[in-house]
Amino acid sequence: MLNQSEQPFDSNWAILFLAWVLVTVSTLGSLFFSHVMGFAPCVLCWYQRICLFPLVFILTAGLFPFDKRVVKYALPLAIAGWLTAFYHTLLYSKIIPESIKPCSQGVSCTEKYIELFGFITIPMLSLMSFSAIIVLLIIVKRRSL
């Protein structure tokens, strides 16, 4: 029987920690864009933030002590954020017509603030972040069965 100091490394904890790091960096990036760079968030950005910001606290609660059940609380938020980011990316890329955009007042959902490498936009950054978070959460869920 292993004592507390001799227990093997828990890779599920490490994967969940990686998801927490990604969520935290994404949250800080979002706050940096709006409060430091002065980019006003649109309606869809706010919906994505509503899904992202609580994940910092939810995943923290699942890390200390490790609780695999955190996935059932975090995954729905991550999926909702992904769906919103996917819609936002399609709208931004003009695949979806602007006539059905939810941003009728205030900041436009297709406002161009940055384009890294000529194609990576803020909505795409959000989509990539939520995609990675979902993949990591699914890995934790499947490995914990």
Buried (B, 14 or more C-beta within 10 A) or exposed (E): EEEEEEEEEEEBBEBBBBBBEBBBEBBEBBEEBBEEEEBEBBBBBEBBBEBBBBBBEBBBEBBEEBBBEBBEBBBEBBBBBBBBBBBBBEBBEEEBEEEEBBBEEEBBBBBEEEEEEEEEBBBBBBBBBBBBBBEBBEBBBEEBE
